Amino acid sequence: MKQAIAITAAPEAPHGHQALSAYITARFDEFSRSQKDVAQYIVDHLDEAAFQTAEELARRANTSSSTVVRFSQALGFEGFPELQQAARDEYRRRPAGGGTEPVVAGGPLFSLDHTEFESALAADHVNVEDTAHKLSRADVEAAIDAIVSAEKVVIAGTDQMAFFASYLRHLLMLLDVRAEIVASPSQEALGRLSRIDERTLVVGLSAGRPHPLITRTMKLARHRHAMTLAITDATLSEVARLARIRLYYSSNTPAFVRSHTALLSIIQALAYGVYSRDAQQYDVRIKAFRLK
């Protein structure tokens, strides 16, 4: 749980009164690869950046604390404390229930003296609500349409994302949707990539910096005029930039790994959206599948 911190007035930011996240987004292409990791994390997790130390922020952005300091200086700040002050200022200016502020219904889930277990659960609760408020209904419907109309769905996800790629494939196979997985640069996986065409939907799953295989898969899909869908926790991710349809999920957590609770919710909701297009037909198939 974040503690209230007494602070003095911050010096004027180098970008005047422009919000820090907007300034970072505008200058994103100027940064080095490692600085882009920091930029992505701050833009998508402003509340954490506003209250974490440089070391904690570096760990979550998969980089070093020295990179965080150099990134702060590249923005025109003297160091990380000045950048953090700008992040706190923007965080506090955000209106409750605004488009960029997580909306939490009702009171807190637990008492003020959270255990680590309760803190993790509370963060996941906020992640799901935050994700629901940020998702565009048009993007969700476009994603469901793309799945339904595709001749084949290729789901790309490596490392921890491979699990979610496999689960999405399982749900789609229950609905008689032809789905394949690309989880490693194996000969078999590369063979699946070679068969991508304009009738294929390519789904790229990523958390933080995308694996090079996922980026190459999305580039290949665009080159072959396939429909592309990105499901990611980084709005500035290259995978998101390469996709026609983008679904963003929140992955904030006090734990030592990113939270994927909201990602799992998106995957299950997408499958349910496909199911709802013809529930009667799908019910027959699912019942037959369970009997096998």
ZATORMAR-656939 format. One record per residue (C-alpha): residue number from 1; residue in three letters; chain; x, y, z. Coordinates in steps of 0.5 Angstrom, whole numbers. Layout:
<nodes>
node n NUM res ala chain A east X north Y up Z
...
</nodes>
This chain:
<nodes>
node n 1 res met chain A east 0 north 0 up 0
node n 2 res lys chain A east 3 north 7 up -2
node n 3 res gln chain A east 4 north 11 up 4
node n 4 res ala chain A east 3 north 19 up 4
node n 5 res ile chain A east 9 north 23 up 3
node n 6 res ala chain A east 10 north 30 up 4
node n 7 res ile chain A east 14 north 33 up -1
node n 8 res thr chain A east 16 north 40 up -3
node n 9 res ala chain A east 14 north 44 up -9
node n 10 res ala chain A east 18 north 41 up -15
node n 11 res pro chain A east 22 north 45 up -20
node n 12 res glu chain A east 18 north 47 up -27
node n 13 res ala chain A east 19 north 41 up -31
node n 14 res pro chain A east 24 north 42 up -37
node n 15 res his chain A east 17 north 41 up -42
node n 16 res gly chain A east 13 north 46 up -38
node n 17 res his chain A east 6 north 44 up -36
node n 18 res gln chain A east 6 north 38 up -41
node n 19 res ala chain A east 4 north 32 up -37
node n 20 res leu chain A east 10 north 27 up -36
node n 21 res ser chain A east 7 north 21 up -40
node n 22 res ala chain A east 5 north 25 up -46
node n 23 res tyr chain A east 12 north 28 up -46
node n 24 res ile chain A east 15 north 21 up -46
node n 25 res thr chain A east 11 north 19 up -51
node n 26 res ala chain A east 12 north 25 up -56
node n 27 res arg chain A east 20 north 23 up -55
node n 28 res phe chain A east 19 north 16 up -55
node n 29 res asp chain A east 23 north 15 up -61
node n 30 res glu chain A east 29 north 19 up -59
node n 31 res phe chain A east 31 north 14 up -53
node n 32 res ser chain A east 35 north 8 up -54
node n 33 res arg chain A east 33 north 1 up -53
node n 34 res ser chain A east 34 north 0 up -46
node n 35 res gln chain A east 31 north 7 up -44
node n 36 res lys chain A east 25 north 5 up -48
node n 37 res asp chain A east 24 north 0 up -43
node n 38 res val chain A east 24 north 5 up -38
node n 39 res ala chain A east 19 north 10 up -42
node n 40 res gln chain A east 14 north 4 up -43
node n 41 res tyr chain A east 14 north 2 up -36
node n 42 res ile chain A east 13 north 10 up -33
node n 43 res val chain A east 7 north 11 up -38
node n 44 res asp chain A east 3 north 5 up -37
node n 45 res his chain A east 5 north 5 up -29
node n 46 res leu chain A east 5 north 12 up -27
node n 47 res asp chain A east 2 north 10 up -20
node n 48 res glu chain A east 8 north 6 up -19
node n 49 res ala chain A east 13 north 10 up -22
node n 50 res ala chain A east 11 north 16 up -18
node n 51 res phe chain A east 13 north 12 up -11
node n 52 res gln chain A east 18 north 7 up -13
node n 53 res thr chain A east 25 north 8 up -12
node n 54 res ala chain A east 30 north 8 up -18
node n 55 res glu chain A east 32 north 1 up -16
node n 56 res glu chain A east 25 north -2 up -16
node n 57 res leu chain A east 23 north 2 up -22
node n 58 res ala chain A east 29 north -1 up -26
node n 59 res arg chain A east 27 north -8 up -24
node n 60 res arg chain A east 20 north -8 up -26
node n 61 res ala chain A east 23 north -5 up -33
node n 62 res asn chain A east 28 north -10 up -34
node n 63 res thr chain A east 34 north -6 up -34
node n 64 res ser chain A east 39 north -2 up -29
node n 65 res ser chain A east 38 north 3 up -24
node n 66 res ser chain A east 44 north 7 up -28
node n 67 res thr chain A east 39 north 7 up -34
node n 68 res val chain A east 33 north 10 up -30
node n 69 res val chain A east 38 north 16 up -28
node n 70 res arg chain A east 40 north 17 up -35
node n 71 res phe chain A east 33 north 17 up -38
node n 72 res ser chain A east 31 north 22 up -33
node n 73 res gln chain A east 37 north 26 up -35
node n 74 res ala chain A east 35 north 25 up -42
node n 75 res leu chain A east 29 north 28 up -41
node n 76 res gly chain A east 32 north 34 up -38
node n 77 res phe chain A east 32 north 33 up -31
node n 78 res glu chain A east 38 north 33 up -26
node n 79 res gly chain A east 36 north 26 up -24
node n 80 res phe chain A east 31 north 21 up -22
node n 81 res pro chain A east 28 north 25 up -16
node n 82 res glu chain A east 26 north 30 up -21
node n 83 res leu chain A east 23 north 26 up -26
node n 84 res gln chain A east 19 north 22 up -20
node n 85 res gln chain A east 16 north 29 up -17
node n 86 res ala chain A east 14 north 30 up -24
node n 87 res ala chain A east 10 north 23 up -24
node n 88 res arg chain A east 7 north 25 up -17
node n 89 res asp chain A east 5 north 31 up -20
node n 90 res glu chain A east 1 north 28 up -26
node n 91 res tyr chain A east -1 north 22 up -22
node n 92 res arg chain A east -5 north 27 up -17
node n 93 res arg chain A east -8 north 32 up -22
node n 94 res arg chain A east -11 north 26 up -25
node n 95 res pro chain A east -19 north 26 up -24
node n 96 res ala chain A east -22 north 21 up -20
node n 97 res gly chain A east -25 north 16 up -25
node n 98 res gly chain A east -22 north 19 up -31
node n 99 res gly chain A east -20 north 16 up -37
node n 100 res thr chain A east -13 north 15 up -35
node n 101 res glu chain A east -14 north 13 up -27
node n 102 res pro chain A east -16 north 6 up -25
node n 103 res val chain A east -23 north 6 up -22
node n 104 res val chain A east -24 north 2 up -16
node n 105 res ala chain A east -31 north 1 up -14
node n 106 res gly chain A east -33 north 1 up -7
node n 107 res gly chain A east -28 north 1 up -1
node n 108 res pro chain A east -22 north -2 up 0
node n 109 res leu chain A east -22 north -10 up -1
node n 110 res phe chain A east -18 north -11 up 6
node n 111 res ser chain A east -16 north -7 up 12
node n 112 res leu chain A east -10 north -2 up 12
node n 113 res asp chain A east -5 north -6 up 15
node n 114 res his chain A east -5 north -11 up 8
node n 115 res thr chain A east -1 north -17 up 9
node n 116 res glu chain A east 3 north -19 up 2
node n 117 res phe chain A east -2 north -24 up 0
node n 118 res glu chain A east -8 north -19 up 1
node n 119 res ser chain A east -4 north -13 up -3
node n 120 res ala chain A east -3 north -18 up -9
node n 121 res leu chain A east -10 north -20 up -9
node n 122 res ala chain A east -12 north -12 up -8
node n 123 res ala chain A east -7 north -10 up -14
node n 124 res asp chain A east -10 north -16 up -19
node n 125 res his chain A east -17 north -13 up -17
node n 126 res val chain A east -15 north -6 up -19
node n 127 res asn chain A east -12 north -9 up -25
node n 128 res val chain A east -18 north -12 up -28
node n 129 res glu chain A east -22 north -6 up -27
node n 130 res asp chain A east -17 north -2 up -30
node n 131 res thr chain A east -17 north -6 up -36
node n 132 res ala chain A east -24 north -6 up -37
node n 133 res his chain A east -24 north 1 up -36
node n 134 res lys chain A east -19 north 2 up -41
node n 135 res leu chain A east -21 north -3 up -47
node n 136 res ser chain A east -25 north 0 up -53
node n 137 res arg chain A east -31 north -4 up -54
node n 138 res ala chain A east -30 north -2 up -62
node n 139 res asp chain A east -23 north -6 up -61
node n 140 res val chain A east -26 north -12 up -57
node n 141 res glu chain A east -31 north -13 up -62
node n 142 res ala chain A east -26 north -12 up -68
node n 143 res ala chain A east -22 north -18 up -64
node n 144 res ile chain A east -28 north -22 up -64
node n 145 res asp chain A east -30 north -21 up -71
node n 146 res ala chain A east -23 north -22 up -73
node n 147 res ile chain A east -23 north -29 up -70
node n 148 res val chain A east -29 north -31 up -72
node n 149 res ser chain A east -28 north -29 up -80
node n 150 res ala chain A east -21 north -32 up -80
node n 151 res glu chain A east -19 north -39 up -83
node n 152 res lys chain A east -14 north -40 up -78
node n 153 res val chain A east -11 north -36 up -72
node n 154 res val chain A east -3 north -36 up -70
node n 155 res ile chain A east -2 north -35 up -63
node n 156 res ala chain A east 5 north -32 up -62
node n 157 res gly chain A east 8 north -32 up -55
node n 158 res thr chain A east 14 north -34 up -52
node n 159 res asp chain A east 17 north -36 up -45
node n 160 res gln chain A east 11 north -34 up -40
node n 161 res met chain A east 7 north -32 up -45
node n 162 res ala chain A east 7 north -39 up -48
node n 163 res phe chain A east 2 north -41 up -43
node n 164 res phe chain A east -3 north -36 up -44
node n 165 res ala chain A east -2 north -37 up -52
node n 166 res ser chain A east -3 north -45 up -50
node n 167 res tyr chain A east -9 north -43 up -46
node n 168 res leu chain A east -12 north -39 up -52
node n 169 res arg chain A east -11 north -44 up -57
node n 170 res his chain A east -15 north -49 up -52
node n 171 res leu chain A east -21 north -45 up -51
node n 172 res leu chain A east -21 north -43 up -59
node n 173 res met chain A east -21 north -51 up -61
node n 174 res leu chain A east -27 north -52 up -56
node n 175 res leu chain A east -30 north -47 up -61
node n 176 res asp chain A east -28 north -51 up -67
node n 177 res val chain A east -23 north -45 up -69
node n 178 res arg chain A east -17 north -47 up -72
node n 179 res ala chain A east -11 north -45 up -68
node n 180 res glu chain A east -4 north -46 up -68
node n 181 res ile chain A east 2 north -43 up -63
node n 182 res val chain A east 9 north -40 up -64
node n 183 res ala chain A east 12 north -41 up -58
node n 184 res ser chain A east 20 north -42 up -60
node n 185 res pro chain A east 24 north -41 up -66
node n 186 res ser chain A east 23 north -49 up -67
node n 187 res gln chain A east 23 north -52 up -74
node n 188 res glu chain A east 16 north -53 up -73
node n 189 res ala chain A east 14 north -46 up -71
node n 190 res leu chain A east 18 north -43 up -77
node n 191 res gly chain A east 14 north -48 up -81
node n 192 res arg chain A east 7 north -45 up -78
node n 193 res leu chain A east 10 north -38 up -80
node n 194 res ser chain A east 11 north -40 up -87
node n 195 res arg chain A east 4 north -41 up -88
node n 196 res ile chain A east 1 north -34 up -86
node n 197 res asp chain A east -3 north -31 up -91
node n 198 res glu chain A east -8 north -26 up -92
node n 199 res arg chain A east -14 north -31 up -89
node n 200 res thr chain A east -10 north -32 up -82
node n 201 res leu chain A east -11 north -28 up -76
node n 202 res val chain A east -4 north -27 up -72
node n 203 res val chain A east -5 north -26 up -65
node n 204 res gly chain A east 2 north -23 up -61
node n 205 res leu chain A east 2 north -24 up -53
node n 206 res ser chain A east 7 north -20 up -50
node n 207 res ala chain A east 9 north -17 up -43
node n 208 res gly chain A east 14 north -11 up -43
node n 209 res arg chain A east 19 north -12 up -48
node n 210 res pro chain A east 17 north -16 up -53
node n 211 res his chain A east 21 north -23 up -55
node n 212 res pro chain A east 25 north -22 up -62
node n 213 res leu chain A east 21 north -28 up -65
node n 214 res ile chain A east 14 north -24 up -63
node n 215 res thr chain A east 16 north -18 up -67
node n 216 res arg chain A east 19 north -22 up -73
node n 217 res thr chain A east 12 north -26 up -73
node n 218 res met chain A east 8 north -19 up -73
node n 219 res lys chain A east 12 north -16 up -78
node n 220 res leu chain A east 12 north -22 up -83
node n 221 res ala chain A east 4 north -22 up -82
node n 222 res arg chain A east 4 north -15 up -84
node n 223 res his chain A east 8 north -16 up -90
node n 224 res arg chain A east 3 north -22 up -92
node n 225 res his chain A east -3 north -18 up -91
node n 226 res ala chain A east -5 north -22 up -85
node n 227 res met chain A east -10 north -19 up -80
node n 228 res thr chain A east -6 north -18 up -73
node n 229 res leu chain A east -8 north -17 up -66
node n 230 res ala chain A east -4 north -15 up -60
node n 231 res ile chain A east -5 north -16 up -53
node n 232 res thr chain A east 0 north -13 up -49
node n 233 res asp chain A east 1 north -9 up -42
node n 234 res ala chain A east 6 north -4 up -46
node n 235 res thr chain A east 2 north 1 up -50
node n 236 res leu chain A east 8 north 4 up -53
node n 237 res ser chain A east 11 north -4 up -55
node n 238 res glu chain A east 13 north -5 up -62
node n 239 res val chain A east 8 north -11 up -62
node n 240 res ala chain A east 2 north -6 up -61
node n 241 res arg chain A east 5 north -1 up -66
node n 242 res leu chain A east 5 north -7 up -71
node n 243 res ala chain A east -2 north -9 up -70
node n 244 res arg chain A east -8 north -7 up -73
node n 245 res ile chain A east -12 north -9 up -67
node n 246 res arg chain A east -9 north -7 up -60
node n 247 res leu chain A east -12 north -10 up -53
node n 248 res tyr chain A east -8 north -7 up -47
node n 249 res tyr chain A east -8 north -10 up -40
node n 250 res ser chain A east -6 north -7 up -33
node n 251 res ser chain A east 0 north -11 up -30
node n 252 res asn chain A east 1 north -7 up -24
node n 253 res thr chain A east 3 north -11 up -18
node n 254 res pro chain A east 7 north -11 up -11
node n 255 res ala chain A east 10 north -18 up -13
node n 256 res phe chain A east 17 north -19 up -16
node n 257 res val chain A east 13 north -21 up -23
node n 258 res arg chain A east 8 north -18 up -27
node n 259 res ser chain A east 1 north -19 up -26
node n 260 res his chain A east -2 north -23 up -31
node n 261 res thr chain A east -9 north -24 up -28
node n 262 res ala chain A east -12 north -18 up -33
node n 263 res leu chain A east -9 north -22 up -39
node n 264 res leu chain A east -12 north -28 up -37
node n 265 res ser chain A east -19 north -25 up -36
node n 266 res ile chain A east -18 north -22 up -43
node n 267 res ile chain A east -17 north -29 up -46
node n 268 res gln chain A east -23 north -32 up -43
node n 269 res ala chain A east -27 north -26 up -45
node n 270 res leu chain A east -25 north -26 up -52
node n 271 res ala chain A east -27 north -34 up -52
node n 272 res tyr chain A east -34 north -32 up -49
node n 273 res gly chain A east -35 north -27 up -54
node n 274 res val chain A east -34 north -32 up -60
node n 275 res tyr chain A east -38 north -37 up -56
node n 276 res ser chain A east -44 north -32 up -56
node n 277 res arg chain A east -44 north -31 up -63
node n 278 res asp chain A east -47 north -38 up -64
node n 279 res ala chain A east -48 north -41 up -57
node n 280 res gln chain A east -53 north -46 up -59
node n 281 res gln chain A east -48 north -49 up -64
node n 282 res tyr chain A east -42 north -48 up -60
node n 283 res asp chain A east -46 north -52 up -54
node n 284 res val chain A east -47 north -58 up -58
node n 285 res arg chain A east -39 north -58 up -60
node n 286 res ile chain A east -37 north -57 up -53
node n 287 res lys chain A east -41 north -63 up -50
node n 288 res ala chain A east -39 north -67 up -55
node n 289 res phe chain A east -32 north -65 up -54
node n 290 res arg chain A east -33 north -67 up -46
node n 291 res leu chain A east -35 north -74 up -48
node n 292 res lys chain A east -29 north -76 up -51
</nodes>
